[in-house]
Amino acid sequence: MARQGSMLMSALPFSHVLYDSERGKRCDECFSLRSDELKRCVACKFASYCDKKCQQKAWIDHKKECQHLKLMTPAVPDEAVRLLSRIIYKIRRGVLEAKEWNQFENYPERTIHHVISHRELIKNDPAMKRKVATILYETRRFMANDSPSDDDILEIYGKVIMNAFVICDELNQPMYVGCGMYIGPCIMDHSCYPNAIITFSGITLNVRAGTDIAVNDHKHTFISYAELLAPREERRAQLQPDYYFHCECTQCSNDDIDRMMLSTKCPNAECDAPIIRIGDDFQPCTACTCSNFSAIYESSVDEITRWSAAIYKQLQEWEQNGKEPQAILRECVKYLQRQAGVLHPKWNVHVIRFKDLAARCHFRMKAWTEAARLVLDTLEAKRKYFPPNHPNISLQLYFAGRALMHTGKAKEGFCYLEEASAMISMTHGSDDPLVALQTEDIINNFLLLSFNDCTI
């Protein structure tokens, strides 16, 4: 058995690249946020490093890339092509493994050659035709005479899109800073209600048990490949084209959860209960028995649900690309107003996601009262939709505690920070920087409480 909180696996990437949006802010090797101290590679003037140690460590992977970058600047290819080329050169050097550790029983030998590519499925997928053509063209253009055959490129590309991980920095915004190929962790299967949790310490990927796992092997350990705060149809729409499977996990089989995620506001203005829909039929309200669902009500639900996911994705991209929080917040407020009175304000995931994004904007703007209100608005729903101890819940608790502390509600903030600290210590490990930040906030709250008690 793997106990809750135990480390199951820790791995360095086989290969990794920094997102272009983070270039000039972070080290290309360790991804440290050190914009004032970075030193550019004198040859290509593209990659930057925090010190000589990182530059020397990166050189074996950057050497060939550097030559191509010098010839192509400023028309540098995107992250996917650069990651592909790094993996190709690494395999040519005879490097097939990455440094990693795990405590799984019956764990098989793993090299880059064991990573599944689904090359034939990708090659014959009409929806992938244009993307594949672009990748082949850009890779040949970048690697020039070093470029392998189209089949070899497609084999590596399949491994990347099926198995690469987005590397996160939970301490800063934007959270997504790069991507990497991790040979060991990609052996684990997906669940929309995972029992294992992935966190990052720099570029090191750590996997911990989110709950007790009865059988300690990789076949009984599940991580998530998809956005969990999304209705079943949206999750499956993400998984099918990207990973070529139709998810039938416990969460996808739970009709009650999915209906609650898409719940709407009761037409009775005096009632706060959610309305659920089974098929095309709205069910009578369980609180007030209202069943007056007009054609306008039904069409409004369909229309707002339809555009909510697309608009949210666009605003996420704005955030990732560094757009000012005031502009994002204006859009969030506008669309939350359009959702009001139609989608349920507490349980509908489309509303929750806009509130989450608005809360992050308020945090960046140090508008603590509004940030606290929005974070607390969505906390109960997240406890329902996410697995126990999921980082999304622990970070929600942490942000609630911080925001409340800044609004002068130290005692209430202290309670949230304590719960967050216990959860983050379990999911991230006691030596994670986020735990140290938690401890500092708890101490500050404790001192503030002590001061208030003394002055009453």
N, C-alpha and C positions, 0 to 999 in steps of 0.2 A: 504493500500500500504506500502511496505517496501522500504525505500529510499536507494539509492546507498550509500554504506559505513556503513549502520546501522548494529549493531550487532544483529544477528538473534538467535544465540545460543552459549553458552559457557559450556564446559563439561570437567570434570575430568574423567579419564578412570575407568571403572568398574574393570579392571585388566590390567597390563602392564608388559612388560619385556624388558630389555636392550639387544641389539644385542651383540653377542659374540665378534664381531669386535671392539666394544667400551669398552669391559671389561677392567678394570684397568685405564681407562681414565675418566669415568663418574660415577656419583653416580647412584646406582641401583634404587633409589627411585625417585629423582627429575630430573635425567638425566643431571645435571649440569656438565660442562666440568672442572674437578678439579683434574687432574692426580697426582699432587704433594701433595695433602692434603687428599686423600681418606683413609679411615680406613676400613680394612677388618673385616667381621664377624669372630669372634674368633672361632666359632664352625665349620662352613663349609669351611671357608677360600675361599669362592667363590664369595659371594656378597660383594660389597664395598659401603661405604656411605661417604658423605661429612662431616657429623657431627652426634652427638647423636640424634638430633631432627629427622633427616631423618631415622636413624636406628630404633628409637622407632616407628615412623609412619609406617615403612615398616614391623615391626615385626609380626603383626597379619597375614599378607599374607606370610611372609617368614618363619614363625615358622615351619610349616609342611614341606615345601620345604627344609628347612635347614637340617632336619633329613634325608631326602632321599639323599640330596647332599653329606652328610658326608659318607654315605654308598657306593655311586657310584663314587666319585672322584677317578681317573681323567676321567672316562667314563661318563661324564655328557651329558644328552640329549640336543637336540637343543632347540631353543627358542619356537617353536610351542608346543612341549610337556610340557615345563615348564609353558607356558601360559595356556594350557589346564588344567593342574593340579591346578593351582592357581584359575581358575574359578570354577572347581569342588569343591574345598575346601570352596570357598566363598559361593557357593550355599548351601552347607551342613551346614554352620554356620547360614543360614537363611538370608544372605545379598543378596538382589535381585535388588537393585537400586544403582546408582552412583550419586554423587553430580553434578547437572547441572542446567542451567537456559536457558529459551528461551522466545521469544516474539511472537511466532506463535499463530494465532487464531485457535481454535478448535483442539488443540494439545492433542492427546490421552495419557492416562496413559501408561508408559513404564517401564517394568522390563526386566531382562535378559530372562524371559520366552516368551516375545513378539518378541524377535529377531529371524528372520527366519533362519532355518538351511538347508533346502533342503536335509534332511537326506536320504530320499528314492531315490532321484535323484543321490546323491553321491554314495549310496550303489550299485545302478544298472548301474553306469557309468564304462564301461570297462577301460577307460583311467585312472580312479582313483583307480583301483583295487590294484595295487602295493603300491601306496602312502597310501591308507587306511590301508592295512595290516601292513605297517611299523609303522604308527601312533599308531595303536592298540597295536602292540608288544612293542614299546618303552614306551607307557604310562603305560601299565601293568608292565613292568620292573621297571619303575621309581617309581610308586606309590605302588608297591608290594601288600600287603594285603589290602591297602586302595583303590585299583583300583575298579571302578564301572564296570557295565556290558559293553560289547562291544557296545550295542545299545546306552547306555548313553554316552560313550566316543564319538561315532560317532555323536550324537546329538550336543554335545559341539563343536566338531571339525568342523561340518558344520557351526555353528554360527561364529566360528573364521575365517574360510577361506572366508566366504561370506561377513563378516561385519567388520573385524578388520582393523584398520588404521595403516599405516606406520607413525611413529612419526619423524618429521623433525626438524633439526636445521639449519636454513638458514644462520646463521652467520659464520658457520664453515664447514670444509670438513673433512670426508664425511658428506653429508647432512642427510642421513637416519641413525637414531641412535637406533631405537627400534620399537616395535609395541604394540598396545593396543586395547582393546575392549571398544568402546564408545557406550552406549546404545541409547542415543538420536540421535546423528548425523547419525547413520546408517539407520535411517528411511527415509532419503532423497534419491530420485532416481538419476540415472545417466543421464548425457548428455555429449556428446563430445564438446558441446559449453555451458558450465555451466553458470548460472546466479548468483551463490554463490561461495564464495572463502573460502577455509579452510587454516588456518594458525595455528601455534603452539607457545605457550609461555611456554617453558619447556614441561611439559606433559599435559598442558591444551589445549584443542582443541577449537578454535574459528571459528565460521562461520559468515561471513559478506556478505551483498548483494553486488555483483560486479556491478550491475546496478539496476535501479528501477524495483521492482517486483510488478506487478499490484495487485496480491492477496497475502496477507501476511499469507500463511500457508505452511506447509511442502510439500503438494502435488504439489505446484507450484514453489518449490525451488529445484534446481538441482545442484549437485556437480559432479565431475568426478571420475570414478573408474579406468580410463585407462590413458595411456600416450597419451597426446593430440598432441604432435609433432610426429605424425605417420600417415601413410595413412589409409584409411578406412578399408581395408582388414586386416591390422595388428591390428587395434583397436578391430575389431570384433573377430579376432582370440584370442585376450586376454580375451575379455568379455565372449564369449560363453562357454569355458570350465571352467572358474572360477565362473561365475555368472548365467549361464544357461539362457541367453537371447540373442536374435539377435537385435543389436541396430539399431533403425530406427529414431534417433534424427535428428534435423535440419541439423547438420553438416554432418551426414552420408548420408543424402538425397541430399546434395549439390555436384553434379557431377563436377562442375567447380572447386571447392576447391580441391577435391581429385585429379583431373587431373593435377592441378598446383603443388600439393605436389609431384607428380611423374614425373614432366616435365623433358625433356631432352635437351641437347645442340643442337642447330641448326647445321647441317652438314656444313653449310657455315661458314668458320672460321672467316669471317668478321662480322657476325651477332651475336648479344647478346640475341636475342629474344628466349623465351622458346618454345619448341615443345610439344604439348600435344598429348595424345594417347586416342582414343575412341575404346574400345574393343581391337582388335589386330592391328588396323590401326593407324599409325602416321599421324597426320593432317599436311597439308602444312603450312609452316611458315607464320604467319600473317604479318611479317615485310618485309621479302625478297622473299616470295612465294616459297622458296626452298622446293622441294618435293622428293629429291634424297635420299631415305632411303634404303641403301644397306642391303643385308642379314647380312653382318658383323656388321653393325650399330645396327640392330635389335637384333641380338644374344648378342652383347656386352651389350646393355641396359638390357636385361633379366638376363644375368649372373651377372652383377654388382649389380643390384637391389636385386637379390637373396641372395648374400653373405653379403650385407651391413648391414642388420638388425641383422644377427647372430654375425658378428664381433663386431658391436657396443655394443651389449648386453654383449659380453665377456669383452670388454674394460671397460664398466660400472662396472662390477664385480671387475675388477682389481682396479679401483678407490675406490670402496666401501671397499675393503679389504686392502687399504693402500699402494698399489704398488707405487713406486717412479714415480713422474710425467714425468721424462725424458724418462722412458721406454714406458709409455702410449703415450707420444707425438710422439715418433718415429713411433709407429704403426699408429697413426692418420695421420701423414704426408704421410706415405707409401700408406695408403688406399685413402686418398684425391687425391694423384697423379694418382691412378688407376681410380678414378671416373672422373677426369678432362677430358674434351672433350667429355664426354658421358652424364653424368647427369648434369642438369642445376646448375651452381654454386651458384645461388641466391635463387631459389625457391624450389629445390628438397630437401625434408626433410632428406634424407639419407646424403646428403652433409652437411646440416645445423647441424645435430647431431654430425658429426665428427668435424666440426668447433667449436661447443660448447665445446666439450670435450677437444679439443686442446687449446681453450682459457682458460679453467680452469687450464690446466697444465701450461700455460704461467703465469697465475696469481700466482700460487704456486711457480713458479720459479722466479717471479718478473721481467719477461721479458715484460715490460709494452707496448712497441711499437707493438709487435706482438699480445698481448692480446687485445689491443684497436682495431687493424685492424680486427681481427676475430669477436669480439663482434659487431662492427658496420656493418660488412658484413651481419650478420644474423638478424639485428634489424627490417628491413622493412618486411621481411617474417614473423617474429613472430607477428608483429602488424596485419598482414593479417590472420594468422592462429589461434591466440589465442583470446578469448573474451576480450573486453575492460577492462583495469585495472587488468588483470591477473597478479599474482605475477611473472610469468616468464618474462613478459615485464618489470615490475618495477625493478626487479633484473638486467635485461639486461641493463637498463638505468643507474642503480647504478654502475655496473661494468664498463660501458663505461666511466662514469664520473670519476671514480677513476683512471682508466688506463690513460685517457687523462691528468689528473692532474699530474700523475707521469712522463708523457712525456713532461711536460712543456706547454701543451696547456690548460692553466687554464681557459680562457674565454669559450672555447668550452666545457670543462669538467663541468664548472659551470652550463651551460644550461641543460646538461643531469642530473646532480645531483638535480637541482631544480625540474625538471619534475618527477624524481624518488621519491623525497621526498614527493611531493604532492600525488602521487599514493600510496606510501607505508603507508602514514598516513591514507589514506582511507581504504586500504585493511588490514592493521595490527593494526590500532589504534594509536593514538598520543603518547601513553605511551610505545610502543613496543621498545625494545633495538635497533632494526634495524633503527628506526626513529632517535634515539639519535646519532647513528653512522653516519647516513646521515647528520644530523645537523652539526656534527663535521667536516665532509668533506666539507660541503658547506662553513662553516666559514673559513676553511683553504684555500679554493679556493678564497673566497672573500678577505682575507688578502693578498694572492699571487697576485691577480689582482690589489689591491690597491698599493702594493709594486711596481709592474711593471709599473703602471701608473705614480707613483712618480719618477721613475728612467728614464723614456723616455725623 
